[in-house]
């Protein structure tokens, strides 16, 4: 466990960001939101459409991220504004994630818009988050610190997912799922504060 012991405050704040955004990766991208979209938001659509629409929206989000982030990354490097861009993309991701809690039965279009916005926020923020590391530690520590952030992120994302799955099981109807989206937004915000 000494691998996860972090004494440098700046490094700890960098690692904690991974704890925060990993809640989005586990709950929203992987486990809960895709099922919520299919079972709740896509109600009323023909049976073949939810998967198709989800695929199109995912492609739009990833293509937009792939197109814009290299441009923004170059701008951030030239201007030295990595933290400002990290804040901007994190804010977009958090707000879209919180908005997912308002998605109800048949709100498939809004659900997809929030997913696209959240994914762009998540992907864009990662570019600037990763770009901050070389300014925090010497080159010979980058791999170690990156691994620490990754490990803590998985632990944090997994813990939040476990809590969210428990909420979904215990609360009636869609309340647990909706609260899980709010919990991700809050989790991401709280663990982002030290680095922002």
SULGINOR-V835958 format. One record per residue. N is the residue number from 1. RES is the residue in three letters. SS is DSSP state (H for helix, E for strand, L for the rest). BURIAL is + if it has 16 or more other ideal C-beta (glycine too) atoms within 10 Angstrom, else -. D_FIRST is the distance of its C-alpha to the first C-alpha in whole Angstrom. Layout:
<<N/RES/SS/BURIAL/D_FIRST> <N/RES/SS/BURIAL/D_FIRST>>
This chain:
<<1/UNK/L/-/0> <2/UNK/H/-/4> <3/UNK/H/-/5> <4/UNK/H/-/6> <5/UNK/L/-/7> <6/UNK/L/+/11> <7/UNK/L/-/13> <8/UNK/L/-/16> <9/UNK/H/-/18> <10/UNK/H/-/20> <11/UNK/H/+/17> <12/UNK/H/+/15> <13/UNK/H/+/19> <14/UNK/H/+/19> <15/UNK/H/+/15> <16/UNK/H/+/17> <17/UNK/H/+/20> <18/UNK/H/+/18> <19/UNK/H/+/17> <20/UNK/H/+/21> <21/UNK/H/+/22> <22/UNK/H/+/20> <23/UNK/H/+/22> <24/UNK/H/+/25> <25/UNK/H/+/24> <26/UNK/H/+/23> <27/UNK/H/+/26> <28/UNK/H/+/29> <29/UNK/H/+/29> <30/UNK/H/-/27> <31/UNK/H/+/28> <32/UNK/L/+/30> <33/UNK/H/+/33> <34/UNK/H/+/34> <35/UNK/H/-/35> <36/UNK/H/+/36> <37/UNK/H/+/38> <38/UNK/H/+/40> <39/UNK/H/-/40> <40/UNK/H/+/41> <41/UNK/H/+/42> <42/UNK/L/+/44> <43/UNK/L/-/46> <44/UNK/L/-/50> <45/UNK/L/-/49> <46/UNK/L/-/50> <47/UNK/L/-/48> <48/UNK/L/-/47> <49/UNK/H/-/47> <50/UNK/H/+/43> <51/UNK/H/-/42> <52/UNK/H/-/44> <53/UNK/H/+/43> <54/UNK/H/+/40> <55/UNK/H/-/40> <56/UNK/H/-/42> <57/UNK/H/+/40> <58/UNK/H/+/37> <59/UNK/H/-/39> <60/UNK/H/-/40> <61/UNK/H/+/37> <62/UNK/H/-/35> <63/UNK/H/-/39> <64/UNK/H/+/39> <65/UNK/H/+/35> <66/UNK/H/-/36> <67/UNK/H/-/39> <68/UNK/H/-/38> <69/UNK/H/+/35> <70/UNK/H/-/36> <71/UNK/H/-/39> <72/UNK/H/+/37> <73/UNK/H/+/34> <74/UNK/H/-/37> <75/UNK/H/-/38> <76/UNK/H/+/35> <77/UNK/H/-/35> <78/UNK/H/-/38> <79/UNK/H/-/38> <80/UNK/L/-/35> <81/UNK/L/-/34> <82/UNK/H/+/31> <83/UNK/H/+/30> <84/UNK/H/-/33> <85/UNK/H/+/33> <86/UNK/H/+/29> <87/UNK/H/+/31> <88/UNK/H/+/34> <89/UNK/H/+/32> <90/UNK/H/+/29> <91/UNK/H/-/32> <92/UNK/H/+/34> <93/UNK/H/+/31> <94/UNK/H/+/31> <95/UNK/H/-/35> <96/UNK/H/+/35> <97/UNK/H/+/32> <98/UNK/H/+/34> <99/UNK/H/+/37> <100/UNK/H/+/36> <101/UNK/H/+/36> <102/UNK/H/-/40> <103/UNK/L/+/41> <104/UNK/L/-/43> <105/UNK/L/-/45> <106/UNK/L/-/47> <107/UNK/L/+/45> <108/UNK/H/+/44> <109/UNK/H/-/45> <110/UNK/H/-/43> <111/UNK/H/+/40> <112/UNK/H/+/40> <113/UNK/H/-/41> <114/UNK/H/+/38> <115/UNK/H/+/36> <116/UNK/H/+/37> <117/UNK/H/+/36> <118/UNK/H/+/33> <119/UNK/H/+/32> <120/UNK/H/+/34> <121/UNK/H/+/32> <122/UNK/H/+/28> <123/UNK/H/+/29> <124/UNK/H/+/31> <125/UNK/H/+/28> <126/UNK/H/+/26> <127/UNK/H/+/28> <128/UNK/H/+/28> <129/UNK/H/+/24> <130/UNK/H/+/24> <131/UNK/H/+/26> <132/UNK/H/+/25> <133/UNK/H/+/22> <134/UNK/H/-/24> <135/UNK/H/-/26> <136/UNK/H/-/22> <137/UNK/L/+/21> <138/UNK/L/-/22> <139/UNK/H/-/23> <140/UNK/H/-/21> <141/UNK/H/-/18> <142/UNK/H/-/19> <143/UNK/H/-/17> <144/UNK/H/-/14> <145/UNK/H/+/14> <146/UNK/H/+/16> <147/UNK/H/-/13> <148/UNK/H/+/11> <149/UNK/H/+/14> <150/UNK/H/-/14> <151/UNK/H/-/11> <152/UNK/H/+/11> <153/UNK/H/+/15> <154/UNK/H/-/15> <155/UNK/H/-/13> <156/UNK/H/+/15> <157/UNK/H/+/18> <158/UNK/H/-/18> <159/UNK/H/-/17> <160/UNK/H/+/21> <161/UNK/H/+/22> <162/UNK/H/-/22> <163/UNK/H/+/23> <164/UNK/H/+/26> <165/UNK/H/+/27> <166/UNK/H/-/27> <167/UNK/H/+/30> <168/UNK/H/+/32> <169/UNK/H/-/32> <170/UNK/H/-/33> <171/UNK/L/-/35> <172/UNK/L/-/39> <173/UNK/L/-/40> <174/UNK/L/+/38> <175/UNK/H/-/37> <176/UNK/H/+/33> <177/UNK/H/+/33> <178/UNK/H/+/35> <179/UNK/H/+/32> <180/UNK/H/+/29> <181/UNK/H/+/31> <182/UNK/H/-/31> <183/UNK/H/+/27> <184/UNK/H/+/26> <185/UNK/H/+/29> <186/UNK/H/+/27> <187/UNK/H/+/24> <188/UNK/H/+/24> <189/UNK/H/+/26> <190/UNK/H/-/24> <191/UNK/H/+/21> <192/UNK/H/+/23> <193/UNK/L/-/25> <194/UNK/L/-/23> <195/UNK/L/+/23> <196/UNK/L/-/27>>
